[in-house]
């Protein structure tokens, strides 16, 4: 039997697992709840137990695996195999994740942060078509990202490479949680879209259901904004246009700087699909020079939730 | 005798040569004029002749060399070893540079564009301190750049990676020769600095020697602007502040995206030295989040004109 890899995508709610071939074909998958009680001290033991349990179930041994790859929230030290500052896991102190998992499973572990492994997944088996130069942007509660350049995942000097959500798209823009102003995240995350809607609504006087909802004090979501825009609500269309302007500016500068084969947009906000993509592309073309327009494509993510577990698995290939 | 490398930095005026150790220590250097007549058809034969002549002079043979590395203007196809569109050399058609030089010298050749090899040089032996993640920006007639990330020079999908001069720093800014608006080059190249000076002078009413010179129709240079600013000319200080705002914004977003250990600023405009660097750094800090401020440094280039020939030489190490 050819050796397999295991991918783990750890999140604040669940940990997803997959047993895959080295070619990235998922053969088994399962998930467990993330028990964040007691400073998250149950999380890694639960992962170890779940792996050992499933290996028993499938009649597999540690020697059947090339390794385990794992994506996690927080700041990851890939060399040391440790994680710190994963607040949705209640991990505030340094966690020796690799040591615990390797000791508990007798399989080698490689680890990286969740946005990076999602980028690896989309690049390997998704919209990135395994190209050596791919940028991934995830538009969710926040805006995250990962960059693969010349075939390598970038980490930078202090692990901050790929922090696309903190590209400054408006020097005089909204205050961001990171401490500075005008970050992409403040205008294109799920909460950012709503923020832009509230701002534009204040000055908007025409007919609009979105305006009505906001004036009535209703709670709205970024999904509402995109749905209303697709139903031709004038204010919602203005909001989407502004959000796509900022996304196109950020993508344009990623294109001018890195000239990736594709910039792949994923995460909850990207559920708006082609309606979003085509508008980002319009501004991307405005903010890039001709050779980049021709060679860098704006694409939608294809793997959805599986990007993380597949990309995590790919980390284990370094042990092959 | 340990084998050596040869670096060639080809420009529109001269071609510079250096014989170096594999550690980057220059042992011999010389230069020849670039003869751009007859569609630049003499350039490569002149280079071949000059190399063979100097090897004879120093009593060296092709076998004494690991290889030749070369930086050139224009669009370079590294795989094919060809160059096209180097207008200052009058190379408008495809030039089989590698084939000609390898045949003429019996030494292997690697080739890349001039901004990229200067980046390699500053990263290897200059301000980059041989760190795996270094960005180089050159502020000259235009604005060029090169990016080394995870130890590799980035080219991107169509060779446009590192085109830092075309980062959009003002979506409603000046028209650029590349076809779009608000490129960094339009406001921070030597001509860009003068352009900013002319614009700000129109609205400026106070006392200023720079204002006087412009109103009198004098030709001014970016050097004049920086000298007047250092002599406390109020308008010149405003111009420098605006130029550094844009440079700080572009460097900030390179920091947020790539988190290099350093962003190295070179080229003619960087002759303004610490006066320029400290102001770029001020805005860089405004446009980056704390971890990037701490781990990415803004530095001045250290190698001057030698960056190109040293970086070009380093390309030859791939044959070692």
Interface residues (C-beta under 8 A of the other chain):
Chain A: X131 X133 X147 X149 X150 X152 X153 X154 X155 X156 X157 X158 X159 X160 X161 X162 X163 X164 X166 X167 X168 X171 X176 X178 X179 X180 X245 X249 X252 X253 X254 X256 X257 X258 X259 X260 X261 X286 X287 X288 X289 X290 X291 X292 X294 X295 X296
Chain B: X131 X133 X147 X149 X150 X152 X153 X154 X155 X156 X157 X158 X159 X160 X161 X162 X163 X164 X166 X167 X168 X171 X176 X178 X179 X180 X183 X245 X249 X252 X253 X254 X256 X257 X258 X259 X260 X261 X286 X287 X288 X289 X290 X291 X292 X294 X295 X296
